[in-house]
């Protein structure tokens, strides 16, 4: 199992219930592909550096996951087909950083 850190940018136009549903959907996609969420943080609604699909804000969610590297493309394809997820980023790391992250601390 490889270690990854993932960030999902989710549309600001969805409700809190839909946001929870999208996060549960991400979790189920990971479980289907034998991946695990080690830790997660909700960074909340934040400004984007530049407009993406005419959005100036997005819900940021950070995940530390363990999954086989060959399964990442499958997950990326699933996320790309979801209209509520406007961006995603996966970065392979040798070890996960300690939480809380700096962005999480800024939110308070």
C-alpha positions in Angstrom: 0.0 0.0 0.0 1.3 3.4 -1.0 0.6 6.6 1.0 -1.1 9.5 -0.7 -2.5 12.9 0.4 -5.5 14.0 -1.5 -7.4 17.3 -1.8 -10.9 17.6 -3.2 -12.4 20.9 -4.3 -16.2 20.6 -4.2 -18.7 23.0 -5.7 -19.9 25.7 -3.4 -23.4 25.4 -4.8 -24.3 22.2 -3.1 -26.0 21.8 0.3 -24.4 20.4 3.4 -26.3 17.2 2.9 -25.0 16.9 -0.6 -21.5 17.6 0.6 -21.7 14.8 3.1 -23.0 12.5 0.4 -20.1 13.4 -1.9 -17.6 12.7 0.9 -19.3 9.4 1.6 -19.2 8.6 -2.1 -15.4 9.3 -2.1 -15.0 7.0 0.9 -17.0 4.2 -0.8 -14.9 4.5 -4.0 -11.8 4.1 -1.9 -13.2 1.1 0.0 -14.2 -0.5 -3.3 -10.6 -0.2 -4.5 -9.1 -1.5 -1.2 -8.0 1.9 0.0 -8.3 3.4 3.5 -8.7 6.9 4.8 -6.2 7.4 7.5 -7.1 11.0 8.5 -9.1 13.7 7.0 -9.7 17.4 7.5 -12.5 19.7 6.4 -10.8 23.0 5.4 -14.2 24.6 4.8 -15.4 27.1 2.1 -12.3 28.9 0.9 -11.5 31.4 -1.9 -9.9 29.9 -5.1 -6.7 31.5 -6.4 -8.5 31.8 -9.8 -11.9 31.0 -11.2 -12.7 27.4 -12.0 -15.9 26.8 -14.0 -17.0 30.4 -12.9 -16.6 29.5 -9.2 -14.7 31.8 -7.0 -15.0 29.6 -3.9 -15.0 25.9 -3.2 -15.3 23.4 -0.2 -11.8 22.1 0.5 -11.4 18.6 1.9 -8.0 17.0 2.7 -7.4 13.3 3.1 -4.5 11.1 4.0 -5.1 7.7 2.4 -3.4 4.4 1.8 -4.1 2.6 -1.5 -2.3 0.8 -4.2 -0.8 3.2 -6.7 -2.4 1.3 -9.6 -5.9 2.2 -8.3 -5.3 6.0 -8.3 -6.2 6.3 -12.0 -9.6 4.5 -11.4 -10.4 6.9 -8.5 -9.4 9.9 -10.6 -11.6 8.8 -13.4 -14.6 8.4 -11.0 -13.9 11.9 -9.6 -13.6 13.5 -13.0 -17.1 12.3 -13.9 -18.6 13.9 -10.9 -19.9 17.4 -11.6 -19.8 18.4 -8.0 -16.1 17.9 -7.7 -14.4 20.7 -9.5 -10.8 19.7 -8.9 -8.8 16.9 -7.2 -5.2 16.4 -6.4 -3.3 13.3 -5.3 0.3 13.4 -4.1 2.3 10.4 -3.2 4.2 10.8 0.1 6.7 8.7 1.9 5.0 9.4 5.3 1.9 11.4 6.2 2.4 14.8 7.9 1.1 15.4 11.4 -2.3 16.8 11.7 -3.7 19.4 12.1 -2.3 21.0 9.0 -1.5 24.7 8.7 -4.6 25.4 6.6 -6.8 23.8 9.2 -5.3 26.0 11.9 -5.9 29.1 9.8 -9.6 28.3 9.7 -10.1 28.8 13.4 
